[in-house]
Amino acid sequence: METGELIFITGGVRSGKSAFAEQLAIRRAQKTDSNLHYVACGIPSDKEMQERIQRHQQDRKQSGFSWKTWEQPVYLSHIANQFTTQDVILLDCMTTLLNNYLFQEKMYHENTVFEQVREDIAALCDYAGKVIIVSNEVLQDMPYEEELTWHYQRILGNVHQQIVKRADLAILFESGIPVVRKGRLE
């Protein structure tokens, strides 16, 4: 994770973080005359997820800007070489990507999934000029006693820490308000 600018946006479900991230990506792309890319990790596995995916697609269409969408639920490093420093990537979302590795790819070993996510992010940052990652904040609750949930929280917490460590800008969304935790929002 060395080259492109990395922005991390996290917050509660339905906090407005994805809409904010889309607007931020558009502003960054306009400022640098860059291309907009949306890396979608969602798998339309149920009606709610299908509706959520459709809503995000509609939002991008209505934005008035040209987005290239990449439906890539896992192994983001496989598409990383398709990007250049003239690209702004919006990855939505880290929690979905992690879910996909755990439950679709059955990567249950903590180090294996952690390294795969790290590889994905590093690859995107190596090629793209700007990478914006959206994630859900599920770590403010007490750790669950149920082993799978606790395991998930632990991995996600470690992933978030590594992303924020590398990030140029980290934003926590609370009740629709972006709170800058690292860096400066321009």
C-alpha positions as CSV (number, residue, x, y, z in Angstrom):
1,M,0.0,0.0,0.0
2,E,2.4,2.6,-1.2
3,T,1.4,4.8,-4.1
4,G,-2.2,6.2,-4.6
5,E,-4.1,8.3,-2.1
6,L,-6.2,6.2,0.2
7,I,-9.4,7.5,1.8
8,F,-11.3,5.4,4.4
9,I,-14.9,6.1,5.2
10,T,-16.7,4.1,7.9
11,G,-19.9,4.4,9.8
12,G,-23.1,2.8,10.8
13,V,-25.5,1.1,8.4
14,R,-27.6,3.7,6.4
15,S,-25.5,6.6,7.8
16,G,-25.0,8.3,4.5
17,K,-21.4,7.2,4.0
18,S,-21.8,5.7,0.5
19,A,-23.5,8.8,-0.9
20,F,-20.8,11.0,0.7
21,A,-18.1,8.7,-0.7
22,E,-19.7,9.0,-4.2
23,Q,-19.7,12.8,-4.0
24,L,-16.1,12.8,-2.7
25,A,-15.0,10.5,-5.6
26,I,-16.7,12.8,-8.1
27,R,-15.0,15.9,-6.6
28,R,-11.6,14.2,-6.6
29,A,-12.1,13.1,-10.2
30,Q,-13.1,16.6,-11.3
31,K,-10.2,18.2,-9.5
32,T,-7.6,15.9,-11.2
33,D,-9.5,15.2,-14.5
34,S,-9.6,11.5,-13.6
35,N,-11.9,8.6,-14.5
36,L,-14.5,7.3,-12.0
37,H,-14.6,3.6,-11.1
38,Y,-16.9,1.8,-8.8
39,V,-15.8,-1.5,-7.4
40,A,-18.9,-3.3,-6.2
41,C,-18.5,-6.2,-3.9
42,G,-22.1,-6.9,-3.3
43,I,-23.6,-10.2,-4.3
44,P,-27.4,-10.0,-5.0
45,S,-28.1,-12.9,-2.6
46,D,-31.5,-11.8,-1.3
47,K,-34.2,-9.2,-2.1
48,E,-32.8,-6.6,0.3
49,M,-29.3,-6.8,-1.3
50,Q,-30.8,-6.7,-4.8
51,E,-32.7,-3.5,-3.9
52,R,-29.6,-2.0,-2.3
53,I,-27.5,-2.7,-5.4
54,Q,-30.2,-1.2,-7.7
55,R,-30.4,1.9,-5.5
56,H,-26.6,2.4,-5.7
57,Q,-26.6,1.9,-9.5
58,Q,-29.5,4.4,-9.8
59,D,-27.6,6.9,-7.7
60,R,-24.6,6.7,-9.9
61,K,-26.7,7.0,-13.1
62,Q,-28.4,10.1,-11.7
63,S,-25.1,11.7,-10.6
64,G,-24.6,13.0,-14.1
65,F,-21.1,11.6,-14.2
66,S,-19.7,8.6,-16.0
67,W,-18.9,5.7,-13.7
68,K,-17.3,2.4,-14.9
69,T,-18.7,-0.3,-12.6
70,W,-16.7,-3.4,-11.7
71,E,-18.7,-6.2,-10.2
72,Q,-15.9,-7.9,-8.3
73,P,-17.0,-9.7,-5.1
74,V,-13.5,-11.1,-4.3
75,Y,-9.9,-11.0,-5.4
76,L,-9.8,-7.3,-6.3
77,S,-6.1,-7.7,-6.9
78,H,-7.0,-9.5,-10.1
79,I,-8.5,-6.4,-11.7
80,A,-6.0,-3.8,-10.2
81,N,-3.8,-3.7,-13.3
82,Q,-6.8,-2.3,-15.2
83,F,-6.4,1.0,-13.4
84,T,-4.0,3.9,-13.8
85,T,-3.0,7.0,-11.8
86,Q,-5.7,8.8,-13.7
87,D,-8.4,6.7,-12.0
88,V,-10.4,7.3,-8.8
89,I,-11.8,4.1,-7.4
90,L,-14.7,3.8,-5.0
91,L,-14.7,0.4,-3.3
92,D,-18.1,-0.3,-1.7
93,C,-17.8,-2.0,0.7
94,M,-15.1,-3.6,2.8
95,T,-17.5,-5.4,5.1
96,T,-19.1,-7.0,2.1
97,L,-15.7,-8.0,0.7
98,L,-14.8,-9.6,4.0
99,N,-18.2,-11.4,4.1
100,N,-17.5,-12.8,0.6
101,Y,-14.1,-14.1,1.6
102,L,-15.5,-15.7,4.7
103,F,-18.7,-17.2,3.4
104,Q,-18.4,-17.5,-0.3
105,E,-14.7,-18.4,-0.5
106,K,-14.7,-20.1,2.9
107,M,-11.5,-18.5,4.0
108,Y,-12.0,-19.1,7.7
109,H,-8.4,-18.7,8.9
110,E,-7.9,-15.2,10.2
111,N,-4.4,-14.7,8.7
112,T,-5.5,-16.0,5.3
113,V,-8.4,-13.7,4.9
114,F,-6.6,-10.7,6.4
115,E,-3.7,-11.2,4.0
116,Q,-6.0,-11.5,1.0
117,V,-7.8,-8.2,1.9
118,R,-4.4,-6.5,2.5
119,E,-3.3,-7.7,-1.0
120,D,-6.4,-6.4,-2.6
121,I,-6.1,-3.0,-1.1
122,A,-2.3,-2.8,-1.8
123,A,-2.9,-3.7,-5.4
124,L,-5.6,-1.1,-6.0
125,C,-3.4,1.6,-4.3
126,D,-0.4,0.5,-6.4
127,Y,-2.3,1.2,-9.7
128,A,-4.9,3.9,-9.1
129,G,-4.4,7.5,-8.3
130,K,-7.0,7.6,-5.5
131,V,-8.8,4.8,-3.7
132,I,-11.8,5.4,-1.5
133,I,-12.9,2.5,0.7
134,V,-16.3,2.4,2.4
135,S,-16.9,0.1,5.3
136,N,-19.5,-0.5,8.0
137,E,-18.7,0.2,11.6
138,V,-19.7,-2.9,13.5
139,L,-17.1,-2.7,16.2
140,Q,-18.7,-0.2,18.5
141,D,-20.8,-3.0,20.1
142,M,-19.5,-5.3,22.7
143,P,-17.8,-8.3,21.3
144,Y,-20.3,-11.1,20.8
145,E,-20.0,-14.4,22.6
146,E,-21.0,-16.3,19.4
147,E,-17.7,-17.4,18.0
148,L,-18.3,-16.7,14.3
149,T,-19.5,-13.1,15.1
150,W,-16.5,-12.5,17.4
151,H,-14.2,-13.9,14.7
152,Y,-15.7,-11.5,12.1
153,Q,-15.4,-8.5,14.4
154,R,-11.8,-9.3,15.2
155,I,-10.8,-9.6,11.5
156,L,-12.7,-6.5,10.5
157,G,-11.2,-4.5,13.4
158,N,-7.7,-5.6,12.2
159,V,-8.5,-4.7,8.6
160,H,-9.8,-1.3,9.6
161,Q,-6.7,-0.6,11.7
162,Q,-4.4,-1.5,8.8
163,I,-6.4,0.6,6.3
164,V,-6.4,3.7,8.6
165,K,-2.7,3.3,9.3
166,R,-2.0,3.6,5.6
167,A,-4.9,6.1,4.8
168,D,-4.3,9.7,4.0
169,L,-7.8,10.5,5.2
170,A,-10.1,8.6,7.6
171,I,-13.7,9.6,8.2
172,L,-16.2,8.3,10.6
173,F,-19.9,8.9,9.8
174,E,-22.1,9.5,12.7
175,S,-25.8,10.3,12.2
176,G,-25.1,11.5,8.7
177,I,-22.3,13.8,9.8
178,P,-18.7,13.1,8.5
179,V,-16.2,13.3,11.4
180,V,-12.6,13.5,10.2
181,R,-10.4,11.2,12.3
182,K,-7.2,11.4,10.3
183,G,-6.0,13.9,7.7
184,R,-7.9,16.8,6.3
185,L,-11.0,17.0,4.2
186,E,-10.6,19.4,1.3
